[in-house]
Amino acid sequence: QVQLVESGGGLVQAGGSLRLSCAASGDTLCISAMAWYRQAPGKERELVAAITDGGGTYYLDSVKGRFTISWNNAANTAYLQMNSLEPEDTALYYCNGSPVDRACSREEYWGQGTQVTVSS
C-alpha cells in the first residue's frame, strides 16, 4: 500500500511564500500521478495542481503563475511551491496520488492534510 504524508503548512502573510511537501512510502511504483487539492471551510474540495509521471502538469486557473507542482521520483516526494499567497488560498491542503491500476488500489491515495493560513 501507499502512504502519503504532507508537511510544510503554516501561517504566512499575504504576498508570502510557502512550500508544501508530500512524502510517499510503500508501493510507490503504484503511483501514476500526484496532485494537490485544497478545501476551505464551507466549500468543496478542489484540485489545485497535478503532475503525471510523464511530466505533464495542470493548474487551477486562480493559481497559475503563482504555484508550481513538482515530483522528485528518486526521493518519492511531491512539492507545491506557493508564491504570492492570497487570503483566498487559505485552506486545508491534501496530497493525492493516482494508482497505476486496480491491482495497486481501487481508490486514490490521500494524505492527512496540512493547514495553510494566509493573513491580510
Secondary structure, 3 states (H helix, E strand, C coil): CEEEEEECCEEEECCCCEEEEEEEEECHHHEEEEEEEEECCCCCCEEEEEEECCCCEEECHHHCCCEEEEEECCCCEEEEEECCCCHHHCEEEEEEEEECCCCCCCCCEECCCEEEEEEC
